[in-house]
Amino acid sequence: MIHKPRAPLVLLINPWITDFAAHDLWAKPLGLLYLASLLREGGCGTTFIDCLDRHDPFTNSHPGVLPGRDRKFGTGKYPRMRIPKPEPYAGFPRYFHRHGIHPESFRRKLSEIERPDMVWVTSVMTYWYPGVLDAIRMVREVFPGVPVWLGGIYARLCPSHAARWSGADRVVTEDLARIPDMICALTGFCPSNGDVWGDFNAWPLPALDLLKPAPDYAPLLTGVGCPYRCPYCASARLQPKRAKLDAHRIMEQIAWGRDVLGVRDFAFYDDALLLDAEKTLRPVLETIAGQGPKIRFHVPNALHVRALSRQWCDLLYAAGFRTVRLGLETALDGRSLEWGGKVDAEMYLEAVCNLFKAGFSQEDVGTYLLCGLPGQTVEEVAQSIRFVRQSGAQPRVAEFSPIPGTLMWDKAVAVSTFDIGAEPLYHNNTFFACRRPDFSYGDMVALKKLQRAGESVNG
C-alpha cells in the first residue's frame, strides 16, 4: 500500500503594526486570505490569527491597552499600547505604539490551537518589521521546531534585511506559482490545485470566513497590476503582471460578502480599478445600480483621474460608491510629467466636476498629494493644496516614503542623511527621512496644517 503524506496544517498570521499612528482604513490581509483559500482548496488545513483584530475582548479590557474604537463605514482605531521607540527614532517627538491585540492574547491564541506543520507570517510596510519579528519570536517560543515562512511586502522589498533579522526559516520572494512545489518539498504533501496558483482568474474567493468576529467590511480585488511605472511606486515590482477578473467573478465576491457574511461596506484594493474595466467592472456596477444599492463601496487606493468620465462618475454614484480618493500627486503639470504623466491639472478639474455633478459631496472626494519627494519644493506642495481646495475636493497630503527598488530610490538615498538603505525604519513617512535644509520636518508639519486648516506656510 502506498502511503500518502498527511495534509499539513498551516498557521497563517497577520502581525502587529508598530508605528507612531495607525488606523484601520479598510485594511485586511487580503493576500494572506487568498493564500488561505488556495491552501484549503489544495487540501491543506488552515488556521489563522489576526494580531490586528480591533475587537479582541482580552485586549480591549486590559488595563495597559487603549481600546480600539469603531468609526463609520466599518473603519476604526486599533487597540494600542505605548512601547519604547526603536533606537533609530530616538529623539523623534512622537510616542510609539504596538497596534493590535495584547501580546498575551496572541500567546493564548497560539497555545489554544493544534501544533501546525508550518507557519506563514505576512508583512506590509517595510518599517513595520518590528511587529513581524515579535510575532515570529513568539511563534518560536510556543512551537519550537515548526518551520516559519515570511512573505508579503516587507519580505519582497527588503529580502536581505528580512533574512538577517526576521527569524524566519524562509523569506518568500518567489512567484506564487512556485509555492505549491515549495510546500511539497517541505512537507511531502503536494497541493492538488498547483496549476491554479499562478492564474489570478482561477483563484478561489479569499477566506474572509477566517476573520472572527465577522468583518465590518470586505476587501475586493478585481485586478492586479498597473500599466503605469511611477518613479515613487513599487506596484510594478510587487505585481509585474496585469490580470483582471471577469464580471461574473467580481459579482461572486460581492455577493459572498453581502449575502453570506452580511457585509454592507466594501473596499476596492485595486491599483487600477477603472482602467480597462468596461467589460469587467461596469456590468457589475450597472446590475447593482439597477437593483438599488443596499451596500457601499469605498476606494482608499486612488482612482486614475483620466478614467473619470461623466458616465463613469454617474455609475459610481448610482452603484453606491461613498468614499472616493483621487491620485493627483501634484498640481504642477511639469512635475506631473516628470513623475509619469498620468494626469494634468485640467484633466483633474474635469474629473472633480464630473463627480460633483453625479452627486458626490466635498466630504466624499479626497485627493492625494505627494509631499517631500526629492527635488520637490515646499511651495509646490502648498500650491497643490490650494489648487485642490479651490476645486472643491479635499486635499490629503501623503508624506513621501522611500521605497527600495523604485525608480526614485537612488535619489532618496542620495538626499537622505539617514541610512535608509540599511534600516527600513527610516522608510516611515511620518519620520520623513528625506528631510533637507530646503524641505525640513517642520515644513512637512506646516503643510499638514495647511491641508487641515488652510493656514499659510511660512518658508
C-alpha positions as CSV (number, residue, x, y, z in Angstrom):
1,M,0.0,0.0,0.0
2,I,1.3,3.4,-1.0
3,H,1.4,5.8,2.0
4,K,0.0,9.2,1.2
5,P,1.5,12.1,3.1
6,R,-0.8,13.7,5.7
7,A,-2.1,17.1,4.6
8,P,-0.2,19.8,6.6
9,L,-1.8,22.2,8.9
10,V,-0.7,25.8,8.1
11,L,-1.0,28.6,10.6
12,L,-1.3,32.0,8.9
13,I,-0.5,35.1,11.0
14,N,-1.3,38.8,10.4
15,P,1.3,40.5,12.6
16,W,1.1,43.7,14.6
17,I,1.7,47.2,13.3
18,T,4.4,49.1,15.2
19,D,4.2,52.8,14.4
20,F,3.6,56.2,15.7
21,A,0.0,56.0,14.5
22,A,-2.2,53.5,12.6
23,H,-5.8,53.4,11.6
24,D,-7.9,50.6,10.2
25,L,-9.0,52.3,6.9
26,W,-10.3,49.2,5.3
27,A,-7.1,47.3,5.8
28,K,-7.4,43.5,5.8
29,P,-4.6,41.0,5.0
30,L,-6.1,40.1,1.6
31,G,-3.0,38.4,0.2
32,L,-2.9,36.1,3.3
33,L,-6.6,35.4,3.0
34,Y,-6.2,34.4,-0.7
35,L,-3.3,32.2,0.4
36,A,-5.6,30.5,2.9
37,S,-8.2,29.8,0.3
38,L,-5.6,28.4,-2.1
39,L,-4.2,26.2,0.6
40,R,-7.7,24.9,1.6
41,E,-8.6,24.2,-2.0
42,G,-5.4,22.3,-2.4
43,G,-6.2,20.1,0.6
44,C,-4.2,21.7,3.4
45,G,-5.6,22.5,6.8
46,T,-5.5,26.2,7.8
47,T,-5.8,28.2,10.9
48,F,-5.5,32.0,11.3
49,I,-4.5,34.5,13.9
50,D,-5.1,38.2,13.3
51,C,-2.9,40.4,15.5
52,L,-4.8,43.4,14.2
53,D,-8.2,42.3,15.5
54,R,-9.9,45.5,16.7
55,H,-12.5,43.7,18.8
56,D,-10.4,41.2,20.7
57,P,-12.1,41.0,24.2
58,F,-9.0,40.3,26.2
59,T,-7.1,43.2,24.6
60,N,-9.8,45.8,24.9
61,S,-10.4,45.0,28.6
62,H,-6.7,45.0,29.5
63,P,-5.6,47.9,31.7
64,G,-2.5,48.6,29.7
65,V,-4.3,49.0,26.4
66,L,-6.1,51.9,24.9
67,P,-9.1,50.1,23.4
68,G,-10.0,50.1,19.7
69,R,-12.8,52.3,18.5
70,D,-15.3,51.9,15.7
71,R,-15.8,54.6,13.1
72,K,-18.1,54.9,10.1
73,F,-18.2,52.5,7.2
74,G,-16.5,49.7,9.1
75,T,-13.3,51.6,9.8
76,G,-11.8,52.3,13.2
77,K,-8.8,52.7,15.5
78,Y,-6.8,49.7,16.6
79,P,-6.2,48.9,20.2
80,R,-2.7,50.2,21.1
81,M,0.0,50.0,23.7
82,R,2.8,52.5,24.0
83,I,6.1,50.8,23.7
84,P,9.7,52.1,23.7
85,K,10.9,53.8,20.5
86,P,13.4,51.8,18.4
87,E,16.9,53.4,18.6
88,P,16.7,55.0,15.1
89,Y,13.7,57.0,16.3
90,A,15.4,58.3,19.5
91,G,14.7,62.0,19.8
92,F,11.8,62.0,17.4
93,P,9.0,63.9,19.1
94,R,6.2,61.3,18.9
95,Y,5.1,58.4,21.0
96,F,5.5,54.9,19.6
97,H,2.9,52.1,19.8
98,R,2.1,48.5,19.1
99,H,-1.2,48.5,17.4
100,G,-3.4,45.4,17.7
101,I,-4.0,42.7,20.2
102,H,-2.1,42.4,23.5
103,P,0.9,40.0,23.3
104,E,-0.6,37.8,26.0
105,S,-3.7,37.4,23.9
106,F,-1.6,36.3,21.0
107,R,0.3,33.8,23.1
108,R,-3.0,32.4,24.4
109,K,-4.3,32.0,20.8
110,L,-1.2,30.2,19.9
111,S,-1.4,27.8,22.8
112,E,-5.1,27.0,22.1
113,I,-4.6,25.7,18.5
114,E,-3.2,22.4,17.3
115,R,0.5,22.4,16.6
116,P,0.9,23.4,13.0
117,D,3.2,21.8,10.4
118,M,4.3,25.2,9.1
119,V,3.6,28.9,9.9
120,W,3.3,31.7,7.3
121,V,3.6,35.3,8.5
122,T,2.7,38.1,6.2
123,S,4.2,41.6,6.2
124,V,3.1,45.0,4.9
125,M,5.1,48.3,5.3
126,T,8.8,47.8,5.4
127,Y,9.1,50.0,8.6
128,W,6.5,47.8,10.4
129,Y,9.0,44.9,10.6
130,P,9.4,45.1,14.4
131,G,5.9,43.7,14.8
132,V,6.8,40.9,12.3
133,L,9.9,40.0,14.4
134,D,7.9,39.9,17.6
135,A,5.3,37.6,16.1
136,I,7.9,35.2,14.8
137,R,9.8,35.2,18.1
138,M,6.6,34.2,20.0
139,V,5.8,31.5,17.5
140,R,9.2,30.1,18.0
141,E,8.6,30.1,21.8
142,V,5.3,28.3,21.6
143,F,6.0,26.0,18.6
144,P,9.8,25.3,18.6
145,G,11.0,23.5,15.5
146,V,8.0,24.4,13.4
147,P,9.2,26.0,10.0
148,V,8.2,29.6,9.7
149,W,7.9,31.3,6.3
150,L,7.7,35.1,5.9
151,G,6.0,36.7,2.9
152,G,4.4,40.0,2.0
153,I,5.7,43.4,1.0
154,Y,8.5,43.8,3.6
155,A,9.8,40.4,2.6
156,R,9.8,41.2,-1.1
157,L,11.2,44.7,-0.9
158,C,13.8,44.1,1.8
159,P,14.7,40.4,1.5
160,S,18.2,40.7,2.8
161,H,17.1,42.6,5.9
162,A,14.3,40.1,6.5
163,A,16.6,37.1,6.0
164,R,19.1,38.5,8.6
165,W,16.7,39.8,11.2
166,S,13.2,38.3,11.0
167,G,14.0,34.8,12.4
168,A,12.0,33.2,9.6
169,D,13.3,29.9,8.1
170,R,12.5,31.2,4.7
171,V,11.8,34.6,3.2
172,V,9.5,34.0,0.3
173,T,10.0,36.2,-2.7
174,E,9.2,33.7,-5.4
175,D,6.2,33.9,-7.8
176,L,3.1,32.5,-6.3
177,A,3.0,29.8,-9.0
178,R,6.1,28.2,-7.3
179,I,4.6,28.0,-3.8
180,P,2.9,24.6,-4.2
181,D,6.2,22.9,-5.2
182,M,7.9,24.6,-2.2
183,I,5.2,23.3,0.2
184,C,5.6,19.8,-1.4
185,A,9.3,19.9,-0.9
186,L,8.9,20.9,2.8
187,T,6.0,18.7,3.9
188,G,5.9,15.9,1.3
189,F,2.3,16.9,0.6
190,C,1.6,18.4,-2.8
191,P,-1.4,20.7,-3.0
192,S,-3.9,19.3,-5.6
193,N,-4.5,22.7,-7.2
194,G,-0.9,23.5,-8.2
195,D,-2.0,24.7,-11.6
196,V,-4.3,27.4,-10.2
197,W,-1.8,29.3,-8.0
198,G,-0.3,31.3,-10.9
199,D,-3.6,32.2,-12.5
200,F,-5.4,35.1,-10.8
201,N,-8.6,34.4,-12.7
202,A,-8.7,30.8,-11.2
203,W,-8.2,31.7,-7.6
204,P,-11.0,30.8,-5.1
205,L,-12.6,33.5,-3.1
206,P,-10.5,34.9,-0.3
207,A,-11.1,33.2,3.0
208,L,-12.9,36.0,4.7
209,D,-14.7,33.5,6.9
210,L,-11.5,33.2,8.9
211,L,-12.0,36.7,10.2
212,K,-13.6,36.3,13.6
213,P,-15.8,38.0,14.5
214,A,-17.4,38.6,11.1
215,P,-15.7,41.5,9.4
216,D,-17.2,45.0,9.5
217,Y,-16.2,45.4,5.8
218,A,-14.9,43.2,3.0
219,P,-11.9,43.8,0.7
220,L,-12.4,43.5,-3.0
221,L,-9.8,42.8,-5.7
222,T,-11.0,42.9,-9.3
223,G,-7.5,43.0,-10.9
224,V,-3.8,43.0,-10.2
225,G,-1.0,45.1,-11.7
226,C,-0.8,48.6,-13.0
227,P,0.1,49.9,-16.5
228,Y,2.0,52.9,-15.1
229,R,5.5,52.9,-13.8
230,C,5.5,55.9,-11.5
231,P,9.0,56.5,-10.1
232,Y,7.9,56.6,-6.4
233,C,5.6,53.5,-6.5
234,A,6.5,49.8,-6.1
235,S,3.4,48.4,-7.6
236,A,5.1,47.2,-10.8
237,R,7.8,45.4,-8.8
238,L,5.3,43.8,-6.4
239,Q,2.9,42.7,-9.2
240,P,4.6,42.9,-12.6
241,K,1.8,41.1,-14.4
242,R,-1.6,42.6,-15.1
243,A,-4.8,40.5,-14.9
244,K,-8.5,41.3,-14.4
245,L,-11.4,39.2,-13.2
246,D,-14.5,38.9,-15.5
247,A,-17.8,40.4,-14.4
248,H,-19.1,37.1,-13.0
249,R,-16.2,36.6,-10.7
250,I,-16.4,40.2,-9.4
251,M,-20.1,39.8,-8.7
252,E,-19.3,36.5,-6.9
253,Q,-17.0,38.3,-4.5
254,I,-19.6,41.0,-3.7
255,A,-22.5,38.5,-3.4
256,W,-20.5,36.3,-1.0
257,G,-19.7,39.3,1.3
258,R,-23.2,40.7,1.1
259,D,-25.3,37.6,1.3
260,V,-23.2,35.2,3.3
261,L,-21.2,37.4,5.6
262,G,-23.7,40.2,5.9
263,V,-21.2,42.9,5.0
264,R,-22.5,46.3,3.9
265,D,-19.2,48.1,3.2
266,F,-16.7,47.0,0.6
267,A,-13.3,48.4,-0.2
268,F,-11.5,48.0,-3.5
269,Y,-7.8,47.2,-3.3
270,D,-7.0,47.6,-7.0
271,D,-4.2,49.8,-8.2
272,A,-6.0,50.5,-11.4
273,L,-9.7,49.9,-10.7
274,L,-11.3,51.8,-13.6
275,L,-8.7,51.1,-16.3
276,D,-9.8,48.6,-18.9
277,A,-13.0,48.0,-16.8
278,E,-15.7,48.4,-19.5
279,K,-16.4,44.7,-19.8
280,T,-15.5,43.7,-16.2
281,L,-16.5,46.1,-13.5
282,R,-19.0,48.2,-15.4
283,P,-21.6,45.4,-15.9
284,V,-21.4,44.6,-12.2
285,L,-22.0,48.2,-11.1
286,E,-24.8,48.5,-13.6
287,T,-26.5,45.5,-12.1
288,I,-26.1,46.8,-8.6
289,A,-27.3,50.3,-9.5
290,G,-30.3,48.8,-11.2
291,Q,-31.2,46.8,-8.0
292,G,-30.9,49.9,-5.9
293,P,-27.7,49.6,-3.9
294,K,-28.0,48.4,-0.3
295,I,-24.2,48.3,0.0
296,R,-21.5,50.9,0.0
297,F,-18.2,51.0,-1.9
298,H,-15.0,52.7,-0.9
299,V,-11.8,53.4,-2.9
300,P,-9.0,54.0,-0.4
301,N,-6.5,53.5,-3.2
302,A,-6.6,56.4,-5.6
303,L,-8.7,56.2,-8.8
304,H,-6.9,57.2,-12.0
305,V,-8.3,60.6,-12.8
306,R,-8.2,60.0,-16.6
307,A,-10.9,57.3,-16.3
308,L,-13.5,59.5,-14.5
309,S,-15.8,60.5,-17.4
310,R,-19.2,61.8,-16.7
311,Q,-20.7,58.4,-17.5
312,W,-18.4,56.6,-15.1
313,C,-19.0,59.1,-12.3
314,D,-22.8,58.8,-12.7
315,L,-22.4,55.0,-12.5
316,L,-20.2,55.1,-9.4
317,Y,-22.7,57.2,-7.5
318,A,-25.7,55.1,-8.6
319,A,-23.9,51.9,-7.6
320,G,-23.3,53.1,-4.0
321,F,-19.7,54.5,-4.0
322,R,-19.3,56.7,-1.0
323,T,-15.5,57.2,-0.4
324,V,-13.6,58.3,-3.4
325,R,-9.9,59.1,-3.5
326,L,-8.1,60.6,-6.5
327,G,-4.5,60.5,-7.4
328,L,-3.3,63.9,-8.5
329,E,0.1,63.9,-6.7
330,T,0.9,67.4,-7.8
331,A,-0.9,70.3,-9.5
332,L,2.2,71.3,-11.4
333,D,1.9,69.8,-14.9
334,G,5.6,69.9,-15.5
335,R,6.3,67.9,-12.3
336,S,3.5,65.5,-13.1
337,L,5.1,64.7,-16.5
338,E,8.4,64.1,-14.6
339,W,6.6,61.6,-12.3
340,G,4.9,59.6,-15.1
341,G,2.4,61.9,-16.7
342,K,-0.8,60.1,-15.5
343,V,-2.8,63.3,-15.1
344,D,-2.7,67.0,-15.6
345,A,-4.5,69.8,-13.8
346,E,-7.2,70.3,-16.5
347,M,-8.0,66.6,-16.5
348,Y,-8.2,66.6,-12.7
349,L,-10.6,69.6,-12.7
350,E,-12.9,67.9,-15.2
351,A,-13.0,64.7,-13.2
352,V,-13.9,66.6,-9.9
353,C,-16.6,68.4,-11.8
354,N,-18.0,65.1,-13.1
355,L,-18.0,63.7,-9.6
356,F,-19.9,66.6,-8.1
357,K,-22.4,66.6,-11.0
358,A,-23.0,62.9,-10.3
359,G,-24.0,63.7,-6.7
360,F,-20.8,63.2,-4.7
361,S,-20.2,65.8,-1.9
362,Q,-17.0,67.5,-1.0
363,E,-16.7,65.2,2.0
364,D,-16.8,62.2,-0.3
365,V,-13.9,63.2,-2.6
366,G,-10.3,63.3,-1.3
367,T,-7.2,64.0,-3.4
368,Y,-3.8,62.6,-2.6
369,L,-0.9,64.9,-3.0
370,L,2.7,63.7,-2.7
371,C,4.8,65.7,-0.3
372,G,8.6,65.8,0.3
373,L,9.9,64.0,-2.8
374,P,13.5,64.6,-3.8
375,G,13.6,67.8,-5.8
376,Q,10.1,69.0,-4.7
377,T,9.7,72.4,-3.1
378,V,7.6,73.4,-0.1
379,E,5.8,76.0,-2.3
380,E,4.9,73.3,-4.9
381,V,3.0,71.3,-2.3
382,A,1.4,74.4,-0.8
383,Q,0.3,75.4,-4.3
384,S,-1.2,72.0,-4.9
385,I,-3.1,72.0,-1.6
386,R,-4.6,75.4,-2.5
387,F,-5.5,74.1,-6.0
388,V,-7.3,71.1,-4.8
389,R,-9.2,73.1,-2.2
390,Q,-10.3,75.6,-4.9
391,S,-11.6,72.6,-6.9
392,G,-14.0,71.8,-4.1
393,A,-12.3,68.5,-3.2
394,Q,-10.4,67.7,0.0
395,P,-6.6,67.7,-0.2
396,R,-4.8,64.8,1.5
397,V,-1.1,65.2,1.9
398,A,0.8,61.9,1.5
399,E,4.3,62.2,3.0
400,F,7.0,60.7,0.9
401,S,8.1,57.2,1.9
402,P,11.3,56.0,0.1
403,I,10.7,52.5,-1.3
404,P,13.5,50.1,-2.2
405,G,13.5,49.2,-5.9
406,T,11.6,52.1,-7.2
407,L,13.0,54.5,-9.8
408,M,13.2,57.2,-7.2
409,W,15.1,55.1,-4.6
410,D,18.6,56.2,-5.7
411,K,17.6,59.9,-5.4
412,A,16.2,59.3,-2.0
413,V,19.3,57.5,-0.8
414,A,21.4,60.5,-2.1
415,V,19.2,63.1,-0.4
416,S,18.7,61.5,3.0
417,T,21.1,62.0,5.8
418,F,19.8,58.7,7.3
419,D,20.9,55.2,6.3
420,I,17.7,54.3,4.5
421,G,19.4,51.5,2.6
422,A,20.3,49.6,5.7
423,E,17.4,50.5,8.1
424,P,13.8,50.1,6.9
425,L,12.6,52.1,9.9
426,Y,13.8,55.2,8.1
427,H,11.2,54.4,5.3
428,N,8.5,55.6,7.7
429,N,6.7,58.6,6.1
430,T,5.9,60.1,9.5
431,F,9.6,60.2,10.3
432,F,10.4,61.8,6.9
433,A,14.0,60.6,6.5
434,C,14.4,62.6,3.2
435,R,14.1,65.9,5.0
436,R,16.7,68.5,3.9
437,P,17.5,72.2,4.5
438,D,15.0,73.5,1.9
439,F,12.3,70.9,3.0
440,S,12.5,70.3,6.7
441,Y,10.4,68.2,9.0
442,G,8.9,71.5,10.2
443,D,7.9,72.3,6.7
444,M,6.1,68.9,6.5
445,V,4.2,69.7,9.7
446,A,3.2,73.1,8.4
447,L,2.0,71.6,5.1
448,K,-0.1,69.1,7.0
449,K,-1.6,72.0,9.0
450,L,-2.3,73.9,5.7
451,Q,-4.1,70.8,4.5
452,R,-6.3,70.7,7.6
453,A,-7.0,74.3,8.2
454,G,-6.0,76.3,5.1
455,E,-3.3,78.3,7.0
456,S,-0.4,79.9,5.2
457,V,3.0,78.2,5.1
458,N,5.9,80.3,6.2
459,G,9.0,79.1,4.4
